[in-house]
Amino acid sequence: MISAKQVADFQRDGVVKVEGIFTDWVDLMAAGVARNLANPSEYASENDVAEGRFFDDYCNWTRIPEFEQISRKSPTAELAATVMQSNTAQLYHDHVLVKDAGTPTPTPWHQDSPYYFVTGEQTVSMWMPLDPVQDASLRFIAGSHKWDRMVRPVSWSDDSDFYEGEHDWTPVPDPDKDPADMKVLEWPMNPGDAVLFDYRTVHGARGNLGKTSRRALSLRWLGDDARYIVRPGRTSPPFPGHEMTAGQRLREDWFPVIWDKTK
Ligand SMILES: O=C(O)CCC(=O)C(=O)O
């Protein structure tokens, strides 16, 4: 499903593109995204954009059957375990991101990791577009998953600090200003393709100035070494009432292990 070279690219760069692996699943994903748009959860956000629309919502797989089916039955879990070099793949959450045509708002450069209550070397976010994307696809800073310090997490709506107080973050980078220091990886994508990236890989996206909407479903996976970590405030997603403690594997009744090579 993925070559040894692609796994090595992921390990080295923190991201890899896989083509055509979800072609048979695109219609089901699109049906799930349509259901989600029609029935947003309490976490849905319009991200305060001045022009166009940038909708996102997450943690809906227990109420959107298409997302549960894709998580359990499509190749995502096995692919996640393979690229993470993990025996297991545990579902963290689903995430829908829809940037309508004519939405100039960029997605800020960020890592997923500091927003999450998860630490570990074996994690992967899998972003799967449902429309062809050119300039508005995700962009990644190669090798940033190995940076010593995490990037300051910001609110997507207004760029303010995501957590209160002083913390040892590194400033949000701007690879377009410092192209000599940072290599950006980005690819045009088609429905059925996916980009797989480590939670620590810095990524962002341009606005969508194309003629079609840019719908995407992302599934976030945890590997063998992923553990709960306390962050300095409410995380995103927050998972209220989780009752986990630092160092613990994420509870399997909320975060199911969907792939286990040892069984
Ligand atoms: O779709 C976007 O613009 C951002 C997606 C993203 O940041 C993610 O999937 O982690």
The ligand as an SDF file (V2000), in Angstrom:
LIG
                    3D

 10  9  0  0  0  0  0  0  0  0999 V2000
   -7.1890   22.2780    5.6930 O   0  0  0  0  0  0  0  0  0  0  0  0
   -6.4700   23.1810    6.1370 C   0  0  0  0  0  0  0  0  0  0  0  0
   -6.3700   24.2800    5.6180 O   0  0  0  0  0  0  0  0  0  0  0  0
   -5.6540   22.9280    7.3610 C   0  0  0  0  0  0  0  0  0  0  0  0
   -5.5750   21.4880    7.7380 C   0  0  0  0  0  0  0  0  0  0  0  0
   -4.7160   21.2340    8.8970 C   0  0  0  0  0  0  0  0  0  0  0  0
   -4.0700   22.0910    9.4420 O   0  0  0  0  0  0  0  0  0  0  0  0
   -4.6330   19.8680    9.3770 C   0  0  0  0  0  0  0  0  0  0  0  0
   -5.2630   18.9760    8.7940 O   0  0  0  0  0  0  0  0  0  0  0  0
   -3.9210   19.6350   10.3850 O   0  0  0  0  0  0  0  0  0  0  0  0
  1  2  2  0
  2  3  1  0
  2  4  1  0
  4  5  1  0
  5  6  1  0
  6  7  2  0
  6  8  1  0
  8  9  2  0
  8 10  1  0
M  END
$$$$
